[in-house]
Amino acid sequence: MPTVLITGAGRGLGRELARQYAADGWRVIGTVRKPVAELAESITLDVAQTAQARRLASQLASVPIDVLFCNAGVIGKRGNRFGSFDYADWEQVLRVNLLGAAAVIEALVENVAASERKTVCVMSSRLGSISETAGETLPYSTSKAALNLLAKGLAATLAPRGIVVVALSPGWVRTDMGGDSAPLTPQASVQGLRRVIAGLRPGHSGQFFSYDGSIIPW
């Protein structure tokens, strides 16, 4: 039975990822800030508290993790734009979206290395593409651009251990973060993300994929 660990599994895409992987017979371990009844195995974790993330190594000692999916993220305060930046809010977005992922990966790299699939995914966004950004939602976009660089850098760092690291964009999805106008359902987005993950090979490490399998420019 392969194992997936999903951060931010209590809502939105994280919850749907957990549901679909469990339905396919995977062992699913989800991290949540508050307990969620649907998860058979959960760990209470606020990824913004990097000391908590570091403790995952002892909590999950000797548990091989085939897919580590750093999904936990926040969009931050709406309307946080140039001319009226809320820097405290921006710092929190970076702490969750970037530093939280880095801390979780660092804590669990040995678990990933001990697995068969050896895969690390970070939930990015097309808004984190420097090539495509129009300058909107800068606090969120900068956090995802930095997360992309983390994924690309770790892909090179962990290549000698056979670990594949990719950044993934779920598309514009109808969640609390994406809003009701988004064209994609969580079910469709996650089905696409899982297809991408299932097809990953060592040569894909360090790339940025959309949920539909297309490559997004950095």
Accessible surface in RSA format (square Angstrom, percent):
REM  Atomic radii and reference values for relative SASA: ProtOr
REM  Chains: A
REM  Algorithm: Lee & Richards
REM  Probe-radius: 1.40
REM  Slices: 20
REM RES _ NUM      All-atoms   Total-Side   Main-Chain    Non-polar    All polar
REM                ABS   REL    ABS   REL    ABS   REL    ABS   REL    ABS   REL
RES MET A   1   171.70  88.9  95.56  63.2  76.14 181.3  93.42  79.4  78.28 103.7
RES PRO A   2    35.48  25.9  30.65  27.9   4.83  17.5  34.72  28.7   0.75   4.7
RES THR A   3     8.92   6.3   8.92   9.0   0.00   0.0   0.08   0.1   8.84  13.4
RES VAL A   4     0.00   0.0   0.00   0.0   0.00   0.0   0.00   0.0   0.00   0.0
RES LEU A   5     0.00   0.0   0.00   0.0   0.00   0.0   0.00   0.0   0.00   0.0
RES ILE A   6     0.00   0.0   0.00   0.0   0.00   0.0   0.00   0.0   0.00   0.0
RES THR A   7     2.07   1.5   2.07   2.1   0.00   0.0   0.45   0.6   1.61   2.4
RES GLY A   8    23.10  28.5   0.00   N/A  23.10  28.5  19.78  54.3   3.32   7.4
RES ALA A   9     0.22   0.2   0.00   0.0   0.22   0.5   0.00   0.0   0.22   0.6
RES GLY A  10    15.12  18.6   0.00   N/A  15.12  18.6   9.62  26.4   5.50  12.3
RES ARG A  11   110.80  46.5 106.94  54.5   3.86   9.2  59.39  81.2  51.41  31.2
RES GLY A  12    33.08  40.8   0.00   N/A  33.08  40.8  19.57  53.7  13.51  30.3
RES LEU A  13    23.02  12.8  18.57  13.3   4.45  11.2  18.57  13.0   4.45  12.0
RES GLY A  14     0.47   0.6   0.00   N/A   0.47   0.6   0.00   0.0   0.47   1.0
RES ARG A  15    98.96  41.6  98.34  50.1   0.62   1.5  36.31  49.6  62.65  38.0
RES GLU A  16    13.32   7.6  12.35   9.3   0.96   2.3   3.22   6.2  10.09   8.2
RES LEU A  17     0.00   0.0   0.00   0.0   0.00   0.0   0.00   0.0   0.00   0.0
RES ALA A  18     5.34   4.9   4.32   6.7   1.01   2.3   4.73   6.7   0.61   1.6
RES ARG A  19   127.51  53.5 118.42  60.4   9.08  21.6  70.62  96.5  56.89  34.5
RES GLN A  20    11.76   6.6   9.36   6.8   2.40   5.7   9.20  19.6   2.56   1.9
RES TYR A  21     5.13   2.4   5.13   2.9   0.00   0.0   3.53   2.7   1.60   2.0
RES ALA A  22    55.70  51.2  39.80  61.4  15.90  36.2  40.34  56.8  15.36  40.7
RES ALA A  23    80.41  73.9  36.79  56.8  43.62  99.2  49.97  70.4  30.44  80.6
RES ASP A  24    90.32  63.3  59.15  58.9  31.17  73.7  15.31  36.0  75.02  74.8
RES GLY A  25    43.59  53.8   0.00   N/A  43.59  53.8  35.45  97.3   8.14  18.2
RES TRP A  26    33.31  13.4  23.50  11.4   9.81  23.0  10.00   5.3  23.31  37.8
RES ARG A  27    82.21  34.5  77.23  39.4   4.98  11.9  26.19  35.8  56.01  33.9
RES VAL A  28    14.24   9.4   7.34   6.6   6.90  16.6   7.34   6.4   6.90  18.7
RES ILE A  29     1.42   0.8   1.42   1.1   0.00   0.0   1.42   1.0   0.00   0.0
RES GLY A  30     0.00   0.0   0.00   N/A   0.00   0.0   0.00   0.0   0.00   0.0
RES THR A  31     1.17   0.8   1.17   1.2   0.00   0.0   0.00   0.0   1.17   1.8
RES VAL A  32     5.05   3.3   1.55   1.4   3.50   8.4   5.05   4.4   0.00   0.0
RES ARG A  33   153.55  64.5 131.17  66.9  22.38  53.3  39.53  54.0 114.02  69.1
RES LYS A  34   162.19  79.1 157.40  96.6   4.79  11.4 100.95  90.9  61.24  65.2
RES PRO A  35   118.90  86.7  96.23  87.7  22.67  82.4  97.24  80.3  21.66 134.6
RES VAL A  36    21.10  13.9  11.19  10.1   9.91  23.9  15.21  13.2   5.89  16.0
RES ALA A  37   109.11 100.3  64.46  99.5  44.65 101.6  77.42 109.0  31.69  83.9
RES GLU A  38   123.05  70.6  86.51  65.4  36.54  87.0  61.62 119.2  61.43  50.2
RES LEU A  39    22.97  12.8   9.36   6.7  13.61  34.2  10.08   7.1  12.90  34.7
RES ALA A  40   107.55  98.9  61.75  95.3  45.80 104.2  73.37 103.3  34.18  90.5
RES GLU A  41    60.43  34.7  56.72  42.9   3.72   8.9  32.19  62.3  28.25  23.1
RES SER A  42    54.42  46.0  23.72  31.7  30.70  70.7   0.00   0.0  54.42  76.2
RES ILE A  43    24.03  13.7  20.28  15.1   3.75   9.0  24.03  17.3   0.00   0.0
RES THR A  44    94.27  67.1  73.15  74.2  21.13  50.4  51.77  69.5  42.51  64.3
RES LEU A  45     5.09   2.8   1.93   1.4   3.16   7.9   1.98   1.4   3.10   8.3
RES ASP A  46    42.80  30.0  41.59  41.4   1.21   2.9  11.31  26.6  31.49  31.4
RES VAL A  47    10.93   7.2   9.50   8.6   1.43   3.4   9.50   8.3   1.43   3.9
RES ALA A  48     3.56   3.3   0.82   1.3   2.74   6.2   0.82   1.2   2.74   7.3
RES GLN A  49    89.74  50.2  87.00  63.6   2.73   6.5  15.14  32.2  74.60  56.6
RES THR A  50    38.90  27.7  36.28  36.8   2.61   6.2  13.35  17.9  25.55  38.6
RES ALA A  51    48.99  45.0  45.80  70.7   3.19   7.3  46.30  65.2   2.69   7.1
RES GLN A  52    54.80  30.6  52.66  38.5   2.14   5.1  11.82  25.2  42.98  32.6
RES ALA A  53     0.00   0.0   0.00   0.0   0.00   0.0   0.00   0.0   0.00   0.0
RES ARG A  54   138.03  58.0 127.27  64.9  10.77  25.6  52.06  71.2  85.97  52.1
RES ARG A  55   135.91  57.1 131.94  67.3   3.97   9.5  59.95  81.9  75.95  46.0
RES LEU A  56     0.44   0.2   0.44   0.3   0.00   0.0   0.44   0.3   0.00   0.0
RES ALA A  57    45.12  41.5  38.38  59.2   6.73  15.3  39.01  54.9   6.11  16.2
RES SER A  58    87.50  73.9  62.31  83.2  25.19  58.0  54.80 116.7  32.70  45.8
RES GLN A  59   104.98  58.7  68.59  50.1  36.39  86.6  35.26  75.0  69.72  52.9
RES LEU A  60    11.19   6.2  10.81   7.7   0.38   1.0  11.19   7.9   0.00   0.0
RES ALA A  61    63.26  58.2  47.19  72.8  16.07  36.6  52.19  73.5  11.07  29.3
RES SER A  62   114.54  96.8  68.64  91.6  45.90 105.7  62.50 133.1  52.04  72.9
RES VAL A  63    23.80  15.7  21.94  19.9   1.86   4.5  23.54  20.5   0.26   0.7
RES PRO A  64    61.42  44.8  59.85  54.6   1.57   5.7  59.85  49.4   1.57   9.8
RES ILE A  65     0.00   0.0   0.00   0.0   0.00   0.0   0.00   0.0   0.00   0.0
RES ASP A  66    11.71   8.2  11.71  11.7   0.00   0.0   0.00   0.0  11.71  11.7
RES VAL A  67     0.85   0.6   0.85   0.8   0.00   0.0   0.85   0.7   0.00   0.0
RES LEU A  68     0.09   0.1   0.09   0.1   0.00   0.0   0.09   0.1   0.00   0.0
RES PHE A  69     0.00   0.0   0.00   0.0   0.00   0.0   0.00   0.0   0.00   0.0
RES CYS A  70     6.53   4.9   2.92   3.3   3.61   8.5   3.06   7.8   3.47   3.7
RES ASN A  71    17.50  12.1  11.27  10.9   6.22  15.0   0.03   0.1  17.47  16.9
RES ALA A  72    23.84  21.9  11.33  17.5  12.51  28.4  14.01  19.7   9.82  26.0
RES GLY A  73    16.27  20.1   0.00   N/A  16.27  20.1   4.61  12.6  11.66  26.1
RES VAL A  74    36.49  24.0  35.32  32.0   1.17   2.8  36.49  31.7   0.00   0.0
RES ILE A  75    41.81  23.8  34.48  25.7   7.33  17.7  34.48  24.8   7.33  19.9
RES GLY A  76    22.65  27.9   0.00   N/A  22.65  27.9  11.84  32.5  10.81  24.2
RES LYS A  77   115.74  56.5  98.91  60.7  16.83  40.1  73.59  66.2  42.15  44.9
RES ARG A  78   153.72  64.5 131.52  67.0  22.19  52.8  79.79 109.1  73.92  44.8
RES GLY A  79    43.58  53.7   0.00   N/A  43.58  53.7  16.64  45.7  26.94  60.3
RES ASN A  80     9.23   6.4   2.67   2.6   6.57  15.8   5.38  12.9   3.85   3.7
RES ARG A  81   133.38  56.0 131.57  67.1   1.81   4.3  54.80  74.9  78.59  47.6
RES PHE A  82   174.73  87.4 151.82  94.0  22.92  59.6 151.82  92.0  22.92  65.6
RES GLY A  83    74.13  91.4   0.00   N/A  74.13  91.4  37.20 102.1  36.93  82.7
RES SER A  84    81.10  68.5  57.72  77.0  23.38  53.9  51.57 109.8  29.53  41.4
RES PHE A  85    36.45  18.2  14.81   9.2  21.64  56.3  14.81   9.0  21.64  61.9
RES ASP A  86    41.11  28.8  34.41  34.2   6.71  15.9  18.43  43.4  22.68  22.6
RES TYR A  87   148.94  69.5 141.73  80.6   7.21  18.8 108.39  81.5  40.55  50.0
RES ALA A  88    77.76  71.5  62.42  96.3  15.34  34.9  66.83  94.1  10.93  29.0
RES ASP A  89    30.43  21.3  24.57  24.5   5.87  13.9   9.04  21.3  21.40  21.3
RES TRP A  90    45.80  18.4  45.80  22.2   0.00   0.0  44.92  24.0   0.88   1.4
RES GLU A  91    96.08  55.2  92.98  70.3   3.10   7.4  33.18  64.2  62.90  51.4
RES GLN A  92    82.91  46.4  81.63  59.7   1.28   3.0  35.70  76.0  47.21  35.8
RES VAL A  93     0.75   0.5   0.75   0.7   0.00   0.0   0.75   0.7   0.00   0.0
RES LEU A  94    56.14  31.3  56.14  40.2   0.00   0.0  56.14  39.4   0.00   0.0
RES ARG A  95    79.06  33.2  78.76  40.2   0.30   0.7  10.16  13.9  68.91  41.8
RES VAL A  96    12.01   7.9  11.15  10.1   0.86   2.1  11.15   9.7   0.86   2.3
RES ASN A  97     2.17   1.5   0.00   0.0   2.17   5.2   0.17   0.4   1.99   1.9
RES LEU A  98    34.44  19.2  34.44  24.6   0.00   0.0  34.44  24.2   0.00   0.0
RES LEU A  99    78.58  43.8  77.23  55.2   1.36   3.4  77.46  54.4   1.13   3.0
RES GLY A 100     0.01   0.0   0.00   N/A   0.01   0.0   0.01   0.0   0.00   0.0
RES ALA A 101     9.21   8.5   4.98   7.7   4.24   9.6   7.71  10.9   1.51   4.0
RES ALA A 102    30.47  28.0  26.45  40.8   4.02   9.2  27.29  38.4   3.18   8.4
RES ALA A 103     8.62   7.9   5.37   8.3   3.24   7.4   8.35  11.8   0.26   0.7
RES VAL A 104     0.76   0.5   0.76   0.7   0.00   0.0   0.76   0.7   0.00   0.0
RES ILE A 105     4.08   2.3   4.08   3.0   0.00   0.0   4.08   2.9   0.00   0.0
RES GLU A 106   132.45  76.0 117.11  88.6  15.33  36.5  47.21  91.3  85.23  69.6
RES ALA A 107    14.97  13.8   0.08   0.1  14.89  33.9   8.73  12.3   6.25  16.5
RES LEU A 108     0.00   0.0   0.00   0.0   0.00   0.0   0.00   0.0   0.00   0.0
RES VAL A 109    24.91  16.4  24.51  22.2   0.40   1.0  24.91  21.6   0.00   0.0
RES GLU A 110   103.92  59.7  99.93  75.6   3.99   9.5  58.41 113.0  45.51  37.2
RES ASN A 111    11.82   8.2   7.71   7.4   4.11   9.9   4.58  11.0   7.24   7.0
RES VAL A 112     0.09   0.1   0.09   0.1   0.00   0.0   0.09   0.1   0.00   0.0
RES ALA A 113    19.76  18.2   8.79  13.6  10.98  25.0   8.98  12.6  10.78  28.6
RES ALA A 114    71.15  65.4  36.51  56.3  34.65  78.8  48.46  68.2  22.70  60.1
RES SER A 115     6.12   5.2   0.04   0.1   6.08  14.0   3.34   7.1   2.78   3.9
RES GLU A 116   164.88  94.7 135.47 102.5  29.41  70.0  53.84 104.1 111.04  90.7
RES ARG A 117   118.70  49.8  99.97  51.0  18.73  44.6  32.09  43.9  86.61  52.5
RES LYS A 118    54.33  26.5  54.33  33.3   0.00   0.0  26.01  23.4  28.32  30.2
RES THR A 119     8.63   6.1   8.63   8.7   0.00   0.0   0.00   0.0   8.63  13.0
RES VAL A 120     0.45   0.3   0.45   0.4   0.00   0.0   0.45   0.4   0.00   0.0
RES CYS A 121     0.00   0.0   0.00   0.0   0.00   0.0   0.00   0.0   0.00   0.0
RES VAL A 122     0.00   0.0   0.00   0.0   0.00   0.0   0.00   0.0   0.00   0.0
RES MET A 123    11.08   5.7  10.42   6.9   0.65   1.6  10.42   8.9   0.65   0.9
RES SER A 124     1.83   1.5   0.00   0.0   1.83   4.2   0.00   0.0   1.83   2.6
RES SER A 125    14.38  12.1  13.86  18.5   0.52   1.2   4.45   9.5   9.93  13.9
RES ARG A 126   103.35  43.4 100.03  51.0   3.32   7.9  50.25  68.7  53.11  32.2
RES LEU A 127    75.66  42.1  73.73  52.7   1.92   4.8  74.60  52.4   1.06   2.8
RES GLY A 128     2.21   2.7   0.00   N/A   2.21   2.7   1.05   2.9   1.16   2.6
RES SER A 129     0.29   0.2   0.00   0.0   0.29   0.7   0.22   0.5   0.07   0.1
RES ILE A 130   132.93  75.6 121.45  90.5  11.48  27.7 122.49  88.2  10.44  28.3
RES SER A 131    82.27  69.5  41.11  54.9  41.16  94.8  26.71  56.9  55.56  77.8
RES GLU A 132    77.69  44.6  48.37  36.6  29.32  69.8  31.94  61.8  45.75  37.3
RES THR A 133    54.39  38.7  30.08  30.5  24.31  57.9  32.97  44.3  21.42  32.4
RES ALA A 134    94.27  86.7  51.52  79.5  42.75  97.2  63.98  90.1  30.29  80.2
RES GLY A 135    40.02  49.4   0.00   N/A  40.02  49.4  22.96  63.0  17.07  38.2
RES GLU A 136   109.76  63.0 105.70  80.0   4.06   9.7  27.87  53.9  81.89  66.9
RES THR A 137    44.86  31.9  37.49  38.0   7.37  17.6  44.28  59.5   0.58   0.9
RES LEU A 138    59.39  33.1  58.30  41.7   1.09   2.7  58.30  40.9   1.09   2.9
RES PRO A 139     5.41   3.9   5.41   4.9   0.00   0.0   5.41   4.5   0.00   0.0
RES TYR A 140    17.87   8.3  17.30   9.8   0.57   1.5   5.09   3.8  12.77  15.7
RES SER A 141     5.44   4.6   4.88   6.5   0.56   1.3   5.05  10.8   0.39   0.5
RES THR A 142    49.66  35.3  44.14  44.8   5.52  13.2  46.74  62.8   2.92   4.4
RES SER A 143     0.00   0.0   0.00   0.0   0.00   0.0   0.00   0.0   0.00   0.0
RES LYS A 144     7.03   3.4   7.03   4.3   0.00   0.0   0.72   0.6   6.31   6.7
RES ALA A 145    24.50  22.5  17.20  26.5   7.30  16.6  18.19  25.6   6.30  16.7
RES ALA A 146    32.34  29.7  23.38  36.1   8.96  20.4  29.13  41.0   3.21   8.5
RES LEU A 147     2.69   1.5   2.69   1.9   0.00   0.0   2.69   1.9   0.00   0.0
RES ASN A 148     4.00   2.8   4.00   3.9   0.00   0.0   3.43   8.3   0.57   0.5
RES LEU A 149   125.82  70.1 121.59  87.0   4.24  10.6 123.76  86.9   2.06   5.5
RES LEU A 150    37.58  20.9  29.63  21.2   7.95  20.0  36.92  25.9   0.66   1.8
RES ALA A 151     0.56   0.5   0.56   0.9   0.00   0.0   0.56   0.8   0.00   0.0
RES LYS A 152    98.84  48.2  95.75  58.8   3.09   7.3  59.26  53.3  39.58  42.2
RES GLY A 153    35.41  43.7   0.00   N/A  35.41  43.7  33.58  92.2   1.82   4.1
RES LEU A 154    38.55  21.5  38.04  27.2   0.51   1.3  38.04  26.7   0.51   1.4
RES ALA A 155     5.80   5.3   5.28   8.1   0.52   1.2   5.30   7.5   0.50   1.3
RES ALA A 156    75.91  69.8  54.45  84.0  21.46  48.8  63.49  89.4  12.42  32.9
RES THR A 157    92.21  65.6  70.10  71.1  22.11  52.7  55.28  74.3  36.93  55.8
RES LEU A 158    16.15   9.0  16.15  11.6   0.00   0.0  16.15  11.3   0.00   0.0
RES ALA A 159    58.43  53.7  41.71  64.4  16.72  38.0  45.08  63.5  13.36  35.4
RES PRO A 160   118.67  86.5  73.49  67.0  45.18 164.2  86.10  71.1  32.57 202.4
RES ARG A 161   100.57  42.2  83.77  42.7  16.80  40.0  44.24  60.5  56.33  34.1
RES GLY A 162    42.43  52.3   0.00   N/A  42.43  52.3  32.65  89.6   9.78  21.9
RES ILE A 163     2.99   1.7   0.00   0.0   2.99   7.2   0.05   0.0   2.94   8.0
RES VAL A 164     9.78   6.4   9.78   8.9   0.00   0.0   9.78   8.5   0.00   0.0
RES VAL A 165     0.00   0.0   0.00   0.0   0.00   0.0   0.00   0.0   0.00   0.0
RES VAL A 166     0.01   0.0   0.00   0.0   0.01   0.0   0.01   0.0   0.00   0.0
RES ALA A 167     0.00   0.0   0.00   0.0   0.00   0.0   0.00   0.0   0.00   0.0
RES LEU A 168     0.00   0.0   0.00   0.0   0.00   0.0   0.00   0.0   0.00   0.0
RES SER A 169     3.55   3.0   3.55   4.7   0.00   0.0   0.00   0.0   3.55   5.0
RES PRO A 170    14.01  10.2  14.01  12.8   0.00   0.0  14.01  11.6   0.00   0.0
RES GLY A 171    30.36  37.4   0.00   N/A  30.36  37.4  18.39  50.5  11.96  26.8
RES TRP A 172   140.63  56.4 130.41  63.1  10.22  24.0 128.20  68.4  12.43  20.2
RES VAL A 173     5.94   3.9   3.26   3.0   2.68   6.4   3.26   2.8   2.68   7.3
RES ARG A 174    98.58  41.4  86.01  43.8  12.57  29.9  26.90  36.8  71.68  43.4
RES THR A 175    28.37  20.2  12.81  13.0  15.56  37.1  18.37  24.7  10.00  15.1
RES ASP A 176   121.80  85.3  95.23  94.8  26.57  62.8  31.83  74.9  89.96  89.7
RES MET A 177    53.80  27.9  45.80  30.3   8.00  19.1  33.83  28.8  19.97  26.5
RES GLY A 178    22.89  28.2   0.00   N/A  22.89  28.2  12.74  35.0  10.15  22.7
RES GLY A 179    28.71  35.4   0.00   N/A  28.71  35.4  28.65  78.6   0.06   0.1
RES ASP A 180   139.27  97.6 117.82 117.3  21.46  50.7  35.97  84.7 103.30 103.0
RES SER A 181    95.41  80.6  67.01  89.4  28.40  65.4  36.28  77.3  59.13  82.8
RES ALA A 182     2.01   1.9   0.00   0.0   2.01   4.6   0.00   0.0   2.01   5.3
RES PRO A 183    94.30  68.7  64.33  58.6  29.97 108.9  72.76  60.1  21.55 133.9
RES LEU A 184    28.49  15.9  27.67  19.8   0.82   2.1  28.49  20.0   0.00   0.0
RES THR A 185    46.30  32.9  45.86  46.5   0.44   1.1  40.39  54.2   5.92   8.9
RES PRO A 186    28.44  20.7  28.44  25.9   0.00   0.0  28.44  23.5   0.00   0.0
RES GLN A 187    83.09  46.5  83.09  60.7   0.00   0.0  30.40  64.7  52.69  40.0
RES ALA A 188    39.05  35.9  34.22  52.8   4.83  11.0  35.99  50.7   3.06   8.1
RES SER A 189     0.00   0.0   0.00   0.0   0.00   0.0   0.00   0.0   0.00   0.0
RES VAL A 190     0.00   0.0   0.00   0.0   0.00   0.0   0.00   0.0   0.00   0.0
RES GLN A 191    87.24  48.8  84.34  61.6   2.89   6.9  16.38  34.9  70.85  53.7
RES GLY A 192     0.42   0.5   0.00   N/A   0.42   0.5   0.42   1.2   0.00   0.0
RES LEU A 193     0.00   0.0   0.00   0.0   0.00   0.0   0.00   0.0   0.00   0.0
RES ARG A 194    44.82  18.8  41.26  21.0   3.56   8.5   8.46  11.6  36.36  22.0
RES ARG A 195   165.12  69.3 151.84  77.4  13.27  31.6  75.33 103.0  89.79  54.4
RES VAL A 196    17.39  11.4   8.77   7.9   8.61  20.8  15.85  13.8   1.53   4.2
RES ILE A 197    12.40   7.1   5.91   4.4   6.50  15.7   5.91   4.3   6.50  17.6
RES ALA A 198    69.18  63.6  46.27  71.4  22.91  52.1  51.42  72.4  17.76  47.0
RES GLY A 199    35.83  44.2   0.00   N/A  35.83  44.2  28.20  77.4   7.63  17.1
RES LEU A 200    18.03  10.0   4.50   3.2  13.52  34.0   4.50   3.2  13.52  36.4
RES ARG A 201   140.41  59.0 139.07  70.9   1.33   3.2  57.42  78.5  82.99  50.3
RES PRO A 202   107.05  78.0  95.74  87.3  11.31  41.1  96.96  80.1  10.09  62.7
RES GLY A 203    66.93  82.5   0.00   N/A  66.93  82.5  43.97 120.7  22.95  51.4
RES HIS A 204    60.30  33.0  60.30  41.9   0.00   0.0  30.02  30.9  30.28  35.2
RES SER A 205    30.01  25.4  11.06  14.8  18.96  43.7  11.06  23.5  18.96  26.6
RES GLY A 206     7.05   8.7   0.00   N/A   7.05   8.7   4.73  13.0   2.32   5.2
RES GLN A 207    53.70  30.0  52.18  38.1   1.52   3.6  16.07  34.2  37.64  28.5
RES PHE A 208     1.12   0.6   0.27   0.2   0.85   2.2   0.27   0.2   0.85   2.4
RES PHE A 209    14.67   7.3  14.67   9.1   0.00   0.0  14.67   8.9   0.00   0.0
RES SER A 210     4.73   4.0   4.73   6.3   0.00   0.0   0.14   0.3   4.59   6.4
RES TYR A 211    55.59  26.0  54.07  30.8   1.52   3.9  23.84  17.9  31.75  39.1
RES ASP A 212    94.78  66.4  57.75  57.5  37.03  87.6  31.46  74.1  63.32  63.1
RES GLY A 213    36.48  45.0   0.00   N/A  36.48  45.0  19.20  52.7  17.28  38.7
RES SER A 214    53.00  44.8  41.99  56.0  11.01  25.4  47.26 100.6   5.75   8.0
RES ILE A 215   106.91  60.8  82.23  61.3  24.68  59.5  82.23  59.2  24.68  67.0
RES ILE A 216     1.91   1.1   0.17   0.1   1.73   4.2   0.30   0.2   1.61   4.4
RES PRO A 217    61.35  44.7  51.64  47.1   9.71  35.3  61.09  50.4   0.26   1.6
RES TRP A 218    87.57  35.1  78.46  38.0   9.11  21.4  67.30  35.9  20.27  32.9
END  Absolute sums over single chains surface
CHAIN  1 A    10249.3       7942.9       2306.4       5960.4       4288.9
END  Absolute sums over all chains
TOTAL         10249.3       7942.9       2306.4       5960.4       4288.9
